[in-house]
């Protein structure tokens, strides 16, 4: 029987962020199990050319910087903060795991599956040998697998594919050895964006690409979420503008019109109303590249791909067995019901700050290490619902604002946030000098709109039901 204080299921980004803080702030013993062969979770399965959509500066674990805080020189992200590749991320997490193991307080069991009941009977089984081990957990079990982050290569398409049709996950795209008659990208999320941009960047003419887009999406402008003092004006200017839009909006439609006109939200085609919001980040240069693809099919989800036609929910289009079909249809994060983060001897990490999973994992670990009452822990860690539709922009904002306000009233949490590498923005505001009138004015502008925005959200939120 293996004995431990914390049993952590999953050594992905959230599991590693949680472990890092528990390791640093307590003397607990930790056991980590994972189905992958090494730490990093879905980054082990990711397509080879993927990069973080957000800056490296606020991703990873709290104790170790990811990347070198350099500015990107790539054509479509020029001047913004660097974004790590999947190879960099896997290496980063391997180094962190080795440091954990060297301490003697952490045990790691890769290629293993948890087969316990999450309550009293804790067991895991080796995927290689079938051998089972029991675990006695003295404090908590931490299930970081609840949101089930996935990539298309691990999930087969949900639509039927004729035998003569070549349909591949995005991972296989760089392995193409013979030029097809054209390319059809299936899926409108972040993966679909990456597929289209990779094809264009590798010399495929826009006219040779068909993009099947079941729903158009609202995108965030990556330039508005850049950490670092040199981006202070743009980032906090964006935060203030969003608060002003919420405070002044007369309706949900009016709010989205204000967000778009002020550059807070972007869309592919100004004539098409988006039906999806998953928080995808794009640069304006990337968006202009994507707009060169004119063959965008908006007939709903693919039902099946036959040799001569593609059947969709709302019609069909011609197909060609000589084309290459690239599946990007899997949802990266499953939209599952919210459960309490803290529930007896179980912790289920979920998002407590909008689109910041690693920060959320680290923050939840800090709360576990420093707060006694379970009720208080759950109050501090109110879960932000994962989005799907545009209206969820509001529901996420409401919880996010309430969390931020609650944290700001707690001196210990404020101090932790100011010191946290994964926070990205609190420290920026804390560092503003009393003599920097321009930055102070921006913070005051943001603060002045936060109260009216909160009040107006109560009027707008019933429309989101």
C-alpha positions in Angstrom: 0.0 0.0 0.0 1.3 3.4 -1.1 0.8 6.2 1.5 0.5 9.9 0.6 -1.1 13.1 1.6 -2.3 14.1 -1.8 -3.2 11.8 -4.7 -3.3 13.9 -7.9 -4.9 12.4 -11.0 -3.3 13.9 -14.0 0.1 15.4 -14.7 -1.2 17.9 -17.3 -1.0 21.6 -17.1 -3.5 22.0 -14.3 -2.2 19.0 -12.3 1.4 20.3 -12.5 0.3 23.8 -11.5 -1.6 22.5 -8.5 1.3 20.2 -7.5 3.8 23.0 -7.8 2.0 25.2 -5.2 1.2 22.4 -2.8 4.9 21.3 -3.0 6.1 24.9 -2.3 3.6 25.9 0.4 3.4 22.6 2.4 5.5 19.7 3.4 2.9 17.2 2.0 3.8 14.0 0.3 2.3 13.7 -3.2 1.5 10.9 -5.6 0.8 11.7 -9.2 -0.7 9.2 -11.7 -1.3 9.8 -15.4 -2.3 7.9 -18.5 0.5 9.5 -20.6 4.1 8.4 -20.7 5.3 11.7 -19.3 4.0 15.0 -17.8 2.3 17.6 -19.8 -1.1 16.1 -20.4 -2.6 16.9 -23.8 0.6 18.6 -24.9 2.0 15.0 -25.4 -0.8 14.5 -28.0 -0.7 17.9 -29.7 0.0 18.5 -33.3 3.7 19.4 -33.8 3.3 23.0 -34.9 0.9 24.0 -32.2 1.8 27.0 -30.0 0.1 28.4 -27.0 -2.6 30.9 -28.1 -1.8 33.0 -25.0 1.6 34.3 -23.9 4.0 31.9 -22.2 4.5 34.5 -19.5 1.4 33.5 -17.6 1.3 29.7 -18.4 2.9 26.8 -16.7 3.7 26.5 -13.0 4.1 29.3 -10.5 7.6 28.6 -9.5 9.4 28.4 -12.9 9.3 30.8 -15.8 8.2 29.4 -19.1 10.4 30.8 -22.0 12.6 33.8 -21.8 10.0 36.6 -21.9 11.2 37.6 -25.4 9.1 39.3 -28.0 7.9 37.3 -31.0 9.5 38.0 -34.4 7.1 35.8 -36.4 5.2 37.5 -39.1 1.7 37.1 -37.6 2.6 37.8 -34.0 5.3 40.5 -34.3 6.2 42.4 -31.2 3.9 40.4 -28.8 5.0 38.1 -26.1 6.5 34.7 -27.1 4.2 31.6 -27.2 5.7 28.2 -26.4 5.6 25.3 -28.8 4.3 21.9 -27.7 7.9 20.6 -27.7 9.0 23.4 -25.4 6.0 22.7 -23.0 6.7 18.9 -22.8 10.4 19.6 -22.0 9.4 22.3 -19.5 7.1 19.9 -17.6 9.6 17.1 -17.7 12.2 19.3 -16.0 9.7 20.3 -13.3 8.7 16.7 -12.7 12.4 15.7 -12.3 12.8 18.4 -9.7 9.7 17.1 -7.8 11.0 13.6 -7.8 14.5 14.6 -6.6 12.9 16.0 -3.5 11.8 12.5 -2.3 8.3 13.9 -1.5 6.7 13.2 -4.9 6.1 9.8 -6.5 5.1 9.7 -10.2 3.3 6.8 -11.9 2.9 7.4 -15.7 1.0 5.0 -18.0 -1.4 4.3 -15.2 -5.2 4.6 -14.9 -7.1 5.5 -11.7 -9.6 2.8 -10.9 -10.8 3.8 -7.4 -14.0 5.3 -6.3 -12.7 8.9 -5.6 -14.0 8.5 -2.0 -12.4 5.7 0.1 -11.0 3.1 -2.2 -8.0 4.5 -4.1 -6.3 2.3 -6.7 -4.5 2.6 -10.0 -3.7 0.1 -12.7 -0.7 0.1 -15.0 -1.7 0.3 -18.7 1.4 -1.7 -19.6 1.4 -4.6 -17.1 -2.1 -4.5 -15.6 -0.6 -4.5 -12.1 -2.7 -2.6 -9.5 -1.6 -0.6 -6.5 -3.6 0.6 -3.6 -3.1 4.1 -2.2 -3.9 5.4 1.3 -4.6 9.1 1.1 -4.3 11.1 4.3 -5.6 14.4 3.0 -7.2 14.8 -0.4 -7.6 13.3 -3.9 -7.3 15.8 -6.7 -9.1 15.0 -9.9 -7.6 17.3 -12.6 -9.1 15.1 -15.4 -12.7 16.4 -14.9 -12.7 18.9 -17.7 -11.2 16.3 -20.0 -8.9 18.5 -22.2 -8.4 16.7 -25.5 -7.0 17.1 -29.0 -8.5 15.7 -32.3 -5.8 13.0 -32.6 -7.2 11.3 -29.5 -10.8 11.5 -30.6 -12.0 10.0 -33.9 -14.4 12.2 -35.9 -18.1 11.9 -35.0 -19.1 11.8 -38.7 -18.9 8.9 -41.1 -16.1 8.8 -43.7 -16.2 6.7 -46.9 -13.3 4.3 -47.3 -11.9 6.1 -50.4 -11.7 9.4 -48.5 -8.5 10.5 -46.8 -9.4 12.2 -43.6 -6.6 12.9 -41.1 -6.2 14.6 -37.7 -4.2 17.8 -37.7 -1.2 15.9 -36.2 -0.7 14.1 -39.6 -0.8 17.3 -41.8 3.0 17.8 -41.7 3.4 14.2 -42.9 1.8 14.8 -46.2 4.1 13.5 -49.0 2.0 13.9 -52.1 0.1 17.0 -53.1 -3.7 16.5 -52.9 -6.2 18.2 -55.2 -7.0 20.6 -52.3 -7.6 20.7 -48.6 -10.8 20.8 -46.6 -10.6 21.8 -42.9 -13.5 20.6 -40.8 -14.0 22.7 -37.6 -14.1 26.3 -36.7 -12.4 26.4 -33.3 -8.8 27.0 -32.3 -7.6 23.8 -34.1 -9.3 24.8 -37.3 -7.7 28.2 -37.1 -4.3 26.6 -36.7 -4.9 24.3 -39.6 -5.8 27.1 -42.0 -2.9 29.3 -40.9 -0.4 26.4 -41.2 -1.6 25.6 -44.7 -1.3 29.2 -45.8 2.1 29.6 -44.2 3.3 26.6 -46.0 2.5 27.9 -49.5 -1.0 26.5 -50.0 -3.1 29.0 -52.0 -6.2 30.3 -50.2 -8.3 29.1 -53.2 -7.2 25.5 -52.5 -8.6 25.6 -49.0 -12.3 24.8 -48.1 -13.1 25.7 -44.5 -16.2 24.0 -43.1 -17.4 26.2 -40.3 -20.4 24.9 -38.4 -20.6 28.1 -36.4 -18.7 31.4 -36.7 -17.0 32.5 -33.6 -16.2 35.7 -31.7 -12.4 35.9 -31.1 -10.3 37.9 -28.7 -7.5 40.2 -29.9 -4.3 38.7 -28.6 -2.8 42.2 -28.4 -5.2 43.1 -25.6 -4.0 40.4 -23.2 -0.2 40.9 -23.2 1.5 40.9 -19.8 4.5 43.1 -19.0 4.9 46.8 -18.2 5.5 47.7 -21.8 2.0 46.5 -22.6 0.3 48.1 -19.6 -1.5 50.8 -21.6 -3.0 48.5 -24.1 -3.9 45.7 -21.7 -5.5 47.9 -19.0 -7.0 50.1 -21.6 -8.7 47.0 -23.0 -10.0 46.0 -19.5 -11.3 49.6 -18.9 -13.0 49.6 -22.3 -14.7 46.3 -21.6 -16.0 47.6 -18.3 -17.3 50.7 -19.9 -19.1 48.7 -22.6 -20.8 46.5 -20.0 -21.8 49.6 -17.9 -23.3 51.4 -20.9 -24.9 48.6 -22.9 -28.7 48.8 -23.3 -29.0 45.2 -24.4 -26.9 42.1 -25.1 -26.9 43.0 -28.8 -25.8 46.5 -27.9 -23.0 45.1 -25.7 -21.6 43.0 -28.5 -21.8 45.9 -30.9 -19.8 48.0 -28.4 -17.2 45.3 -27.8 -16.7 44.8 -31.6 -16.5 48.5 -32.4 -14.0 49.1 -29.7 -11.8 46.2 -30.8 -12.4 43.9 -27.8 -14.0 41.2 -29.9 -13.3 40.2 -33.5 -15.0 38.0 -36.1 -14.1 36.5 -39.4 -16.9 38.0 -41.5 -18.6 41.2 -40.4 -21.7 40.0 -42.3 -22.1 36.8 -40.4 -23.3 36.8 -36.8 -21.2 34.5 -34.6 -22.9 31.6 -32.8 -19.9 30.5 -30.8 -17.6 31.9 -28.2 -14.8 29.7 -26.9 -12.3 32.5 -26.1 -10.0 31.8 -29.0 -7.2 34.4 -29.2 -6.0 35.7 -32.6 -3.8 38.5 -33.8 -5.2 40.9 -36.3 -2.6 39.7 -38.8 -3.8 36.2 -38.4 -7.4 37.3 -38.9 -6.4 39.0 -42.1 -4.8 35.8 -43.3 -7.8 33.8 -42.5 -10.0 36.2 -44.4 -8.2 35.3 -47.6 -10.0 31.9 -47.5 -13.2 32.6 -49.4 -14.6 29.1 -49.6 -16.1 29.0 -46.2 -19.0 26.5 -45.8 -21.7 27.4 -43.3 -24.2 24.5 -43.4 -23.8 23.2 -39.9 -21.8 20.1 -38.8 -20.6 17.4 -41.1 -22.8 14.3 -41.0 -20.7 12.2 -43.4 -18.1 12.5 -46.1 -18.7 10.4 -49.2 -16.6 10.0 -52.3 -18.5 12.6 -54.3 -20.2 14.8 -51.7 -20.2 16.0 -48.1 -23.5 15.8 -46.2 -24.0 18.5 -43.6 -26.8 19.4 -41.3 -28.2 22.0 -43.7 -27.3 20.7 -47.1 -24.4 19.2 -49.1 -21.4 20.2 -51.1 -19.3 18.4 -53.7 -16.4 16.3 -52.5 -13.4 14.8 -54.1 -11.5 11.7 -53.0 -8.3 13.3 -54.1 -8.7 16.1 -51.6 -7.2 15.8 -48.1 -9.8 16.3 -45.3 -8.3 17.6 -42.0 -10.4 16.9 -38.9 -10.4 19.7 -36.4 -13.8 19.0 -35.0 -13.0 17.8 -31.4 -13.8 20.2 -28.6 -10.6 21.0 -26.6 -12.4 21.2 -23.3 -15.6 19.5 -22.5 -18.4 21.7 -21.2 -19.4 19.8 -18.1 -21.6 20.6 -15.1 -20.0 22.7 -12.4 -19.2 20.8 -9.2 -17.8 22.1 -5.9 -14.0 22.6 -6.1 -13.7 21.4 -2.5 -16.0 18.5 -1.5 -14.9 16.5 1.5 -11.7 14.6 0.7 -11.9 15.5 -3.0 -10.7 18.5 -4.9 -11.9 19.0 -8.5 -9.9 21.9 -10.1 -12.0 24.1 -12.5 -11.6 27.5 -13.9 -11.7 30.3 -11.3 -10.3 33.0 -13.6 -11.4 33.4 -17.2 -9.4 31.2 -19.6 -6.5 30.8 -17.2 -6.4 27.1 -16.3 -2.9 26.9 -14.9 -3.4 30.0 -12.7 -6.7 28.4 -11.5 -4.9 25.2 -10.6 -2.2 27.1 -8.7 -4.7 29.4 -6.9 -6.9 26.5 -5.8 -3.8 24.8 -4.4 -2.9 28.0 -2.4 -6.4 28.1 -1.0 -6.2 24.5 0.0 -2.9 25.1 1.8 -4.0 28.3 3.6 -7.8 28.2 4.3 -9.4 25.9 6.8 -13.1 26.1 6.2 -14.5 24.2 3.2 -17.3 26.6 2.8 -14.9 29.5 2.7 -12.7 27.7 0.2 -15.6 27.2 -2.2 -16.7 30.8 -1.7 -13.3 32.0 -2.7 -13.1 29.5 -5.6 -16.4 30.1 -7.4 -16.2 28.2 -10.7 -16.4 30.1 -13.9 -18.6 28.2 -16.4 -17.0 27.0 -19.6 -18.4 29.0 -22.6 -20.0 27.8 -25.8 -22.3 30.5 -27.0 -21.6 34.2 -27.3 -24.0 35.0 -24.4 -21.6 33.1 -22.1 -19.2 36.0 -22.4 -21.4 37.7 -19.8 -21.9 34.7 -17.5 -18.1 34.2 -17.4 -17.5 37.9 -16.7 -20.0 38.0 -13.9 -18.3 35.2 -11.9 -14.8 36.5 -12.8 -15.6 40.0 -11.5 -17.2 38.6 -8.3 -14.1 36.4 -7.7 -11.7 39.4 -8.3 -13.7 41.6 -5.9 -13.7 38.9 -3.2 -10.0 38.3 -3.6 -9.2 42.0 -3.4 -10.7 42.2 0.1 -8.5 39.4 1.5 -5.0 40.7 2.4 -3.4 37.3 2.2 -4.8 36.5 -1.3 -3.9 40.0 -2.5 -0.3 39.4 -1.5 -0.2 36.0 -3.2 -1.7 37.4 -6.4 0.9 40.2 -6.5 3.7 37.7 -6.2 2.2 35.1 -8.6 4.0 34.6 -11.9 0.8 33.1 -13.3 -1.3 36.2 -12.5 0.3 38.4 -15.1 -1.7 41.5 -14.4 -2.2 42.2 -10.7 1.5 42.8 -10.2 1.5 45.2 -13.2 -1.1 47.3 -11.4 0.7 47.0 -8.0 4.0 48.3 -9.5 2.5 51.6 -10.8 4.3 54.4 -9.3 2.4 57.2 -7.5 4.0 59.7 -10.0 2.9 57.8 -13.1 -0.3 59.9 -13.7 -1.1 58.3 -17.1 -1.2 54.7 -15.7 -3.0 55.8 -12.6 -5.6 57.5 -14.7 -6.1 54.2 -16.6 -6.5 52.2 -13.4 -9.0 54.9 -12.1 -10.9 54.6 -15.4 -11.1 50.9 -15.0 -12.2 51.1 -11.3 -14.8 53.8 -12.1 -16.6 51.5 -14.5 -16.4 48.3 -12.5 -19.3 49.3 -10.1 -21.7 50.4 -12.9 -20.7 47.4 -15.0 -21.6 45.1 -12.1 -25.0 46.8 -11.7 -25.8 46.6 -15.4 -24.8 43.0 -15.6 -27.8 42.2 -13.4 -30.0 43.7 -16.1 -28.2 41.9 -18.9 -27.8 38.5 -17.4 -31.5 37.5 -17.5 -31.1 37.7 -21.3 -28.3 35.1 -21.0 -30.6 32.5 -19.4 
